[in-house]
Amino acid sequence: MEKVIDVKGLYVSIDDNEILSDVSFSAFRGEATVILGGSGSGKTTLLRRLLGLHPVDKGYISVLGEDISGLSEKEMNELYHKMGVFYQNGALLASQTVGENVAMPLLHQSNLPRNLIKDIVKMKLGLVNLKEAYDLYPAQLSGGMLKRVALARAIAMDPPLLFCDEPGAGLDPVSLESLDNLILNLKDQLGISIVLITHEVSSILRVADRIVFLDKGTVIYEGSIKEGLSAEIREIEDFFSILRTVHAQEMKN
């Protein structure tokens, strides 16, 4: 299978504290890879390196076949055109309409005429079942709808690779399931490869083809979700047990 991400021997230290230690894993085309781990395990630090937001201290990161540590600023910007990012808080601009928010990547990263951009935006909103929201403002939308607008913007440039940072944070179980199913449908319809960070146990079980489990900055398991859950690795068992307990308590409240 073709690798869309390949990480080898990655080390990251911040203020003399080692955050990531000898991290190695791969993500493959057409799959959803979920990066898991408890608080302080290094997930966010890893994601920032995968996105090229911080330099690599030691090790190797390849994204879509490109060694990101060796790219010029221009080359990195070209790579960004192939990467969609779905942020936890949506990061929508309140002063702009839904259509204007989704159009932003196309306006800044392409030379397409405005009328064609408008058509593309409406098509992307249609993919997330929000075509009627084109002229609305973020304040007029529910939490679930805001997430879908953010997803539409993340796929505006038809990226082959989509990063999702806690996409379901703050959603009720019904909206969360709807969002998960939407992400899976887009993966299948558009052939997008997905790298996702989430602590939502239901999302992990629905979405993940593969998991990469971090513990204290080190990968202790990489492979299918099914095999991971039956591998009898204490840290993984504890992680899912705690998440299920928290999820059950949230359902009662």
KAZI-V91422 format. One record per residue. N is the residue number from 1. RES is the residue in three letters. OMEGA is omega as a letter, one per 40 degrees, with the letter a starting at -180 (NA if undefined). NEAR is the number of other ideal C-beta (glycine too) atoms within 10 Angstrom. D_CENTER is the distance of its C-alpha to the mean C-alpha in Angstrom with 2 decimals. Layout:
# KAZI-V91422
N,RES,OMEGA,NEAR,D_CENTER ; N,RES,OMEGA,NEAR,D_CENTER
This chain:
# KAZI-V91422
1,MET,a,9,20.52 ; 2,GLU,i,10,18.96 ; 3,LYS,i,15,16.53 ; 4,VAL,i,24,13.60 ; 5,ILE,i,21,13.00 ; 6,ASP,a,17,16.05 ; 7,VAL,a,23,16.58 ; 8,LYS,i,13,20.19 ; 9,GLY,a,11,22.08 ; 10,LEU,i,24,19.76 ; 11,TYR,i,15,21.53 ; 12,VAL,i,22,20.68 ; 13,SER,i,13,23.34 ; 14,ILE,a,11,23.52 ; 15,ASP,i,5,27.08 ; 16,ASP,i,5,28.40 ; 17,ASN,a,8,26.03 ; 18,GLU,a,15,24.15 ; 19,ILE,i,20,20.51 ; 20,LEU,a,25,19.37 ; 21,SER,i,15,22.11 ; 22,ASP,a,14,22.30 ; 23,VAL,i,24,18.68 ; 24,SER,i,15,18.49 ; 25,PHE,i,21,16.20 ; 26,SER,i,17,15.01 ; 27,ALA,a,26,12.38 ; 28,PHE,a,16,14.19 ; 29,ARG,i,15,14.38 ; 30,GLY,a,15,13.91 ; 31,GLU,i,16,12.28 ; 32,ALA,i,25,9.32 ; 33,THR,a,21,9.14 ; 34,VAL,i,24,8.45 ; 35,ILE,a,27,9.40 ; 36,LEU,i,26,12.08 ; 37,GLY,i,25,14.97 ; 38,GLY,i,16,17.17 ; 39,SER,i,6,17.47 ; 40,GLY,a,13,18.33 ; 41,SER,i,23,17.16 ; 42,GLY,a,23,15.31 ; 43,LYS,a,22,11.58 ; 44,THR,i,15,11.11 ; 45,THR,i,19,13.73 ; 46,LEU,a,26,12.13 ; 47,LEU,i,18,8.81 ; 48,ARG,i,13,11.35 ; 49,ARG,i,24,13.35 ; 50,LEU,a,20,10.88 ; 51,LEU,i,18,10.44 ; 52,GLY,a,19,14.21 ; 53,LEU,i,8,14.68 ; 54,HIS,a,11,17.19 ; 55,PRO,i,9,19.63 ; 56,VAL,i,17,19.83 ; 57,ASP,a,15,22.85 ; 58,LYS,a,12,23.62 ; 59,GLY,a,17,22.09 ; 60,TYR,i,15,20.31 ; 61,ILE,i,20,16.85 ; 62,SER,i,16,16.69 ; 63,VAL,a,25,13.93 ; 64,LEU,i,18,15.15 ; 65,GLY,a,11,18.51 ; 66,GLU,i,16,18.88 ; 67,ASP,a,12,19.87 ; 68,ILE,i,19,18.13 ; 69,SER,a,15,20.81 ; 70,GLY,a,9,23.44 ; 71,LEU,i,15,22.17 ; 72,SER,i,8,24.08 ; 73,GLU,i,7,22.63 ; 74,LYS,a,8,23.35 ; 75,GLU,i,12,21.74 ; 76,MET,i,13,18.53 ; 77,ASN,i,12,18.53 ; 78,GLU,i,13,19.10 ; 79,LEU,i,18,16.12 ; 80,TYR,i,17,13.91 ; 81,HIS,a,13,15.32 ; 82,LYS,a,15,13.64 ; 83,MET,i,20,10.06 ; 84,GLY,i,23,8.22 ; 85,VAL,i,18,6.13 ; 86,PHE,a,23,5.64 ; 87,TYR,a,16,7.32 ; 88,GLN,a,16,8.85 ; 89,ASN,i,12,12.22 ; 90,GLY,i,22,11.67 ; 91,ALA,i,12,13.76 ; 92,LEU,i,22,16.21 ; 93,LEU,a,11,19.71 ; 94,ALA,a,8,22.26 ; 95,SER,a,10,25.06 ; 96,GLN,i,14,23.67 ; 97,THR,i,16,23.59 ; 98,VAL,i,27,20.69 ; 99,GLY,i,20,21.85 ; 100,GLU,i,16,22.10 ; 101,ASN,a,24,18.60 ; 102,VAL,a,29,17.11 ; 103,ALA,a,22,19.71 ; 104,MET,i,15,18.85 ; 105,PRO,a,21,16.92 ; 106,LEU,i,20,19.72 ; 107,LEU,a,14,22.40 ; 108,HIS,a,8,21.36 ; 109,GLN,i,14,20.24 ; 110,SER,i,14,22.70 ; 111,ASN,a,6,26.42 ; 112,LEU,i,14,26.39 ; 113,PRO,a,9,29.08 ; 114,ARG,a,10,28.31 ; 115,ASN,i,8,29.49 ; 116,LEU,i,11,27.19 ; 117,ILE,i,18,24.16 ; 118,LYS,i,15,25.24 ; 119,ASP,i,12,25.46 ; 120,ILE,i,18,21.99 ; 121,VAL,i,25,20.53 ; 122,LYS,i,15,22.55 ; 123,MET,i,12,21.39 ; 124,LYS,i,25,17.66 ; 125,LEU,i,22,18.64 ; 126,GLY,i,13,20.64 ; 127,LEU,i,17,17.76 ; 128,VAL,i,24,16.23 ; 129,ASN,a,13,19.84 ; 130,LEU,a,21,20.46 ; 131,LYS,a,16,22.87 ; 132,GLU,a,10,25.48 ; 133,ALA,a,22,23.48 ; 134,TYR,a,17,23.83 ; 135,ASP,i,10,26.50 ; 136,LEU,i,15,25.35 ; 137,TYR,a,16,24.08 ; 138,PRO,a,19,21.13 ; 139,ALA,a,9,23.84 ; 140,GLN,a,12,25.06 ; 141,LEU,i,18,21.97 ; 142,SER,i,11,20.96 ; 143,GLY,i,12,17.83 ; 144,GLY,i,17,16.46 ; 145,MET,i,19,17.51 ; 146,LEU,i,22,15.87 ; 147,LYS,a,28,12.42 ; 148,ARG,i,23,13.41 ; 149,VAL,i,23,14.71 ; 150,ALA,i,23,11.57 ; 151,LEU,i,25,9.91 ; 152,ALA,i,28,13.16 ; 153,ARG,a,27,13.03 ; 154,ALA,a,26,9.67 ; 155,ILE,a,19,11.52 ; 156,ALA,a,24,14.86 ; 157,MET,a,18,15.51 ; 158,ASP,a,13,14.80 ; 159,PRO,i,20,12.31 ; 160,PRO,a,15,12.49 ; 161,LEU,a,20,9.06 ; 162,LEU,i,23,5.76 ; 163,PHE,i,23,2.80 ; 164,CYS,a,26,1.44 ; 165,ASP,a,20,4.54 ; 166,GLU,a,18,7.18 ; 167,PRO,a,28,7.13 ; 168,GLY,a,25,10.52 ; 169,ALA,i,16,12.21 ; 170,GLY,a,14,15.79 ; 171,LEU,i,20,16.10 ; 172,ASP,a,14,19.12 ; 173,PRO,a,13,19.00 ; 174,VAL,i,9,20.00 ; 175,SER,i,17,17.44 ; 176,LEU,i,21,14.67 ; 177,GLU,i,16,16.02 ; 178,SER,i,17,16.32 ; 179,LEU,i,24,12.71 ; 180,ASP,a,23,11.75 ; 181,ASN,i,12,14.53 ; 182,LEU,i,19,13.53 ; 183,ILE,i,25,10.11 ; 184,LEU,i,14,12.36 ; 185,ASN,i,12,15.01 ; 186,LEU,i,21,13.10 ; 187,LYS,a,18,12.09 ; 188,ASP,a,10,15.82 ; 189,GLN,a,9,17.32 ; 190,LEU,a,13,15.65 ; 191,GLY,a,11,15.04 ; 192,ILE,i,21,11.40 ; 193,SER,a,23,9.85 ; 194,ILE,i,25,6.37 ; 195,VAL,a,25,4.93 ; 196,LEU,i,27,3.80 ; 197,ILE,i,19,5.99 ; 198,THR,i,23,8.57 ; 199,HIS,a,19,12.35 ; 200,GLU,a,24,13.26 ; 201,VAL,a,19,15.52 ; 202,SER,i,16,15.99 ; 203,SER,a,22,12.34 ; 204,ILE,a,22,12.32 ; 205,LEU,i,14,15.60 ; 206,ARG,a,17,14.75 ; 207,VAL,a,24,11.54 ; 208,ALA,i,22,11.78 ; 209,ASP,i,17,13.89 ; 210,ARG,i,20,13.73 ; 211,ILE,i,24,13.09 ; 212,VAL,a,27,13.47 ; 213,PHE,i,23,15.42 ; 214,LEU,i,24,16.24 ; 215,ASP,a,20,19.50 ; 216,LYS,i,15,21.17 ; 217,GLY,a,23,19.17 ; 218,THR,i,16,20.00 ; 219,VAL,i,22,18.46 ; 220,ILE,i,16,20.81 ; 221,TYR,i,17,19.37 ; 222,GLU,i,18,17.42 ; 223,GLY,a,13,17.93 ; 224,SER,i,14,17.87 ; 225,ILE,a,18,17.10 ; 226,LYS,a,12,20.73 ; 227,GLU,i,11,22.30 ; 228,GLY,a,22,20.34 ; 229,LEU,a,15,21.69 ; 230,SER,a,10,25.16 ; 231,ALA,a,14,25.29 ; 232,GLU,i,7,27.07 ; 233,ILE,a,15,25.11 ; 234,ARG,a,9,26.07 ; 235,GLU,i,16,22.98 ; 236,ILE,i,20,20.77 ; 237,GLU,i,13,23.47 ; 238,ASP,a,12,23.76 ; 239,PHE,a,20,20.05 ; 240,PHE,i,15,19.99 ; 241,SER,i,11,23.46 ; 242,ILE,a,13,22.63 ; 243,LEU,i,17,19.59 ; 244,ARG,i,12,21.85 ; 245,THR,i,11,24.57 ; 246,VAL,a,13,22.55 ; 247,HIS,i,14,21.23 ; 248,ALA,i,10,24.86 ; 249,GLN,i,9,26.15 ; 250,GLU,i,10,23.77 ; 251,MET,a,9,24.99 ; 252,LYS,a,5,28.56 ; 253,ASN,NA,4,28.22
